[in-house]
């Protein structure tokens, strides 16, 4: 692959922010909100994560930021949490707090994507109602302006948002 410019942090960031500035300029006359998705590790990495996504450069250009906080994508964990799928609420809550600390943005400007698909990086656990509810509660406790679920197969069973009581989450059903 050949790039038209050197693949540097400055050039990657300029490509993303230039696109956002152009989108804002073209969309202003329609009086719409501008939102952008960013990878979850962007909340933690102080550089552009090698993809041109530094929070401090992106957030001022959009109305809403949507970090993709899928615990399975945090293969390296976060400080004090090496197994993200065992601590889904912590991944979501601490990542959102990290955005606020770094950008001083209102939680109302942050609307995270949450995981609604089987883990692929750790133990292959299904992200059913109980794990989804933990993520939602973390986003709501932070004060986010909503949240979004993502499943790459676009499968969202009707009971997905009906969490089991905490004491029975993940428990096997008795034999009938």
C-alpha positions as CSV (number, residue, x, y, z in Angstrom):
1,X,0.0,0.0,0.0
2,X,1.2,3.5,-0.8
3,X,-0.1,6.6,1.0
4,X,-0.3,10.0,-0.6
5,X,1.3,11.4,2.6
6,X,3.6,9.9,5.2
7,X,1.7,7.7,7.7
8,X,2.3,10.0,10.7
9,X,0.1,10.8,13.7
10,X,-0.3,14.4,12.5
11,X,-1.4,13.3,9.0
12,X,-3.8,10.6,10.3
13,X,-5.3,13.1,12.7
14,X,-5.6,15.7,10.0
15,X,-7.3,13.3,7.7
16,X,-10.0,12.5,10.3
17,X,-10.5,16.0,11.6
18,X,-10.5,17.4,8.0
19,X,-13.3,15.0,7.1
20,X,-15.3,16.0,10.2
21,X,-14.8,19.7,9.5
22,X,-16.0,19.1,5.9
23,X,-19.0,17.1,7.1
24,X,-19.9,19.8,9.6
25,X,-19.7,22.5,6.9
26,X,-21.8,20.5,4.4
27,X,-24.4,19.4,7.0
28,X,-24.9,22.7,8.9
29,X,-27.6,24.0,6.5
30,X,-29.7,20.9,7.4
31,X,-29.6,21.6,11.1
32,X,-28.6,18.1,12.0
33,X,-26.4,16.7,14.8
34,X,-23.0,15.2,13.9
35,X,-21.9,12.1,15.8
36,X,-18.8,10.0,15.4
37,X,-17.9,6.5,16.5
38,X,-14.4,5.9,17.9
39,X,-12.6,2.7,19.0
40,X,-12.8,1.9,22.7
41,X,-9.1,2.1,23.3
42,X,-9.1,5.7,22.1
43,X,-10.6,6.5,25.6
44,X,-7.3,5.2,27.2
45,X,-4.6,5.9,24.7
46,X,-3.1,9.4,24.8
47,X,-2.0,9.3,21.1
48,X,-4.1,8.7,18.1
49,X,-4.1,4.9,18.6
50,X,-2.4,4.8,15.2
51,X,-5.7,5.5,13.5
52,X,-6.1,9.3,13.7
53,X,-8.6,9.3,16.6
54,X,-7.3,11.5,19.4
55,X,-10.3,12.4,21.6
56,X,-9.1,16.0,22.2
57,X,-9.1,16.7,18.4
58,X,-12.3,14.9,17.6
59,X,-14.8,15.9,20.3
60,X,-14.8,19.6,19.6
61,X,-15.9,18.9,16.0
62,X,-18.9,16.8,16.8
63,X,-22.1,17.0,18.8
64,X,-21.9,13.4,20.1
65,X,-19.1,10.9,20.6
66,X,-19.9,7.2,20.5
67,X,-17.0,5.1,21.8
68,X,-17.3,1.4,20.9
69,X,-16.9,0.0,24.3
70,X,-17.2,-3.7,23.5
71,X,-15.4,-5.5,26.4
72,X,-14.2,-8.2,23.9
73,X,-12.2,-5.6,22.0
74,X,-10.2,-4.6,25.1
75,X,-7.8,-7.5,24.5
76,X,-5.1,-5.9,26.7
77,X,-7.5,-4.9,29.4
78,X,-7.4,-1.6,31.2
79,X,-5.4,-0.7,34.3
80,X,-6.6,-3.0,37.1
81,X,-8.8,-5.0,34.8
82,X,-6.9,-7.6,32.7
83,X,-10.1,-9.7,31.9
84,X,-12.6,-7.2,30.4
85,X,-15.4,-9.7,29.8
86,X,-15.5,-10.6,33.5
87,X,-16.0,-6.9,34.4
88,X,-18.2,-5.4,31.6
89,X,-19.7,-2.6,33.7
90,X,-16.2,-1.5,34.8
91,X,-15.0,-1.4,31.2
92,X,-17.9,0.8,30.2
93,X,-18.0,3.0,33.3
94,X,-14.3,3.6,33.6
95,X,-13.9,4.2,29.8
96,X,-16.7,6.8,29.9
97,X,-15.1,8.5,32.9
98,X,-11.8,8.6,31.1
99,X,-13.4,10.5,28.2
100,X,-14.8,13.0,30.6
101,X,-11.5,13.4,32.4
102,X,-9.6,14.0,29.2
103,X,-12.1,16.2,27.4
104,X,-14.2,17.8,30.1
105,X,-17.2,17.0,28.0
106,X,-20.7,16.7,29.4
107,X,-21.8,13.1,29.7
108,X,-24.8,14.1,27.6
109,X,-22.5,14.4,24.6
110,X,-21.3,10.8,25.0
111,X,-23.5,7.9,23.7
112,X,-21.6,4.6,23.8
113,X,-21.9,1.5,21.7
114,X,-22.3,-1.6,23.9
115,X,-21.6,-5.2,23.1
116,X,-24.5,-7.5,22.2
117,X,-22.6,-10.4,20.6
118,X,-20.6,-13.4,21.8
119,X,-17.1,-12.8,23.1
120,X,-14.4,-13.6,20.6
121,X,-11.3,-12.7,22.5
122,X,-11.4,-14.4,25.9
123,X,-13.8,-17.2,26.8
124,X,-16.5,-17.0,24.1
125,X,-19.3,-16.2,26.6
126,X,-22.6,-15.1,25.2
127,X,-23.5,-11.5,25.9
128,X,-27.1,-12.0,26.9
129,X,-29.5,-10.0,28.9
130,X,-27.5,-10.0,32.2
131,X,-24.3,-8.7,30.6
132,X,-26.1,-6.2,28.4
133,X,-27.9,-4.9,31.5
134,X,-24.6,-4.4,33.3
135,X,-23.3,-2.3,30.4
136,X,-26.5,-0.3,30.2
137,X,-26.5,0.4,33.9
138,X,-22.8,1.6,33.7
139,X,-23.7,4.0,30.8
140,X,-26.7,5.3,32.6
141,X,-24.9,5.8,35.9
142,X,-22.4,7.9,34.0
143,X,-25.2,10.0,32.7
144,X,-24.7,9.2,29.0
145,X,-27.2,10.5,26.5
146,X,-28.5,7.0,25.8
147,X,-26.5,4.0,24.4
148,X,-26.6,1.7,21.4
149,X,-26.3,-2.0,21.1
150,X,-24.3,-3.7,18.4
151,X,-24.4,-7.2,17.1
152,X,-22.5,-7.9,13.8
153,X,-25.2,-10.4,12.7
154,X,-27.8,-7.7,13.4
155,X,-29.6,-10.2,15.7
156,X,-31.5,-8.7,18.6
157,X,-33.8,-11.2,20.3
158,X,-36.9,-9.7,22.0
159,X,-35.7,-10.8,25.5
160,X,-32.3,-9.2,25.1
161,X,-33.2,-6.3,27.3
162,X,-34.9,-8.3,30.0
163,X,-32.1,-9.1,32.4
164,X,-32.3,-11.9,34.9
165,X,-32.2,-11.0,38.6
166,X,-28.5,-10.6,39.7
167,X,-28.6,-13.7,42.0
168,X,-29.6,-16.0,39.1
169,X,-27.7,-14.4,36.2
170,X,-25.9,-17.2,34.4
171,X,-27.3,-19.9,36.6
172,X,-28.5,-23.2,35.0
173,X,-32.2,-23.8,34.9
174,X,-33.4,-26.8,37.0
175,X,-34.2,-30.0,35.1
176,X,-37.9,-30.2,34.1
